Amino acid sequence: MKNPRIFKTPFNSVYPLYVKKAENKGRTKAEVDQIILWLTGYDEEGLKRQLDSDINIEDFFENAPEMNPNASLITGSICGYRVEEIEDKMMQKIRYLDKLIDELAKGKSMEKILRKS
């Protein structure tokens, strides 16, 4: 898979799905934002700018200030793939975020989601 369709999907069209998934399980938009900020290094204003634009998911991650060094601690399966074994680095970043949102929806504490000791 050279350039999956997900790469060109606007980030602002996927973001509401993350929020809805979290809210359906009693979690909050603020927690979704906290996860995204932790993972990507965006600040609140930077995330807002990205959401106000039509930036696609690939560019959202490419333009991220700095992926969290603890992202490599994210393990487990998402969509039938082990995130730590995904070879395409862009797809891995996307699946990291998917995995963190899944953990949020499953009721994990923010401390565990954000890989704090």
N, C-alpha and C positions, 0 to 999 in steps of 0.2 A: 504494500500500500504506500504509494509515493506521497500523495497529498490528500488525505481523507477529507471528505466533505465537511466534517466537524471543524476543521481548521479555518474554514472560510465563513462559518456561522457567526453572525454578530454576537459579541459577548452580551450586549444588553438584551438579547432575546433569550439567552440561557439563564441569566441571573435571576429573573423572576421565578423560574422553575426551581432553582436552588432555594429561594426564599419560601416558596409555596410548600416544598417538601419539608422544610424545617418547621414552618408554622403549623402544618397539618399534624405534626408530632409534638406540638406544644413548645417549640423552640422559637427563637426570634430572628428578625432581620438583622438586628445588631450582632447576634452571634455569627450569622452567616458572614457579615462584613468583617468581624474580628478574624474569622478563619481566612478569608481572602487576603486581608492586610498582613496577617502573619505569614502566609505562604509566599506572597509575591513581593512584599516590601513596599507596596503602595501605601500612601497615607490616605486619610479619609477624603481629602480634596482630590487627590490623584485618582482614587477609585470613582468619585463622582464625575470627574472629567471623562473617564473612560466610558462610564455608563451613559453620559450625555452625548457621546459620539457613536458612530457606527463601526467602531473598531471590531475586527473579527477576533476570534479566540486566539488564533496563532499570534497575531500582532499584540494582543493583550498580554500574553505571556512573554513575547519577545521584548516588549517595552517595559516589562516589570522592572522596577528599580533593582531588586535583588531577591532571588529565590532564597527562601530560608534554608540555611545549611542543615537544619534538622529535618528537612523534607525527606531526606534519605532514610529516616526512621519510620516513614509511613510504609506499612506492609499490609498484605492481605489481598483478598480478591475483590475485583470490581468488574462487572460485565464479563465474568468468566476468565479474567486474566489476573495474574498476580502482579500488582503494581511494581514491585521491586524487580520484576523480570522483563518489563516492557523495554524493548531496545530503542525504539524511536523516542528520543528525549522530549520532543514536543508532546507526543501522545502521553508520555509518562506524566508530564506536568498537568495535563488536562485530567488524567485519571487520579492523580494525587488529590486534586480539588474535589472530584467526584467522591472519592473515598472519605475525605474529611467531612463532606456534607452528609454522607451516609452514616458516619459515626455520630454526627450531631443528631440526626433523625432517630437513631437507635438509642439515644439517651445517654451517651457517654459524657463524662464531665469535660468541660472546656480544658481543664488542666491536662487530661489524658489526650484529648484531640490535638492540642498544641504541643504535645510531646515535651511537657515540662517534667522535671524530675521531682 
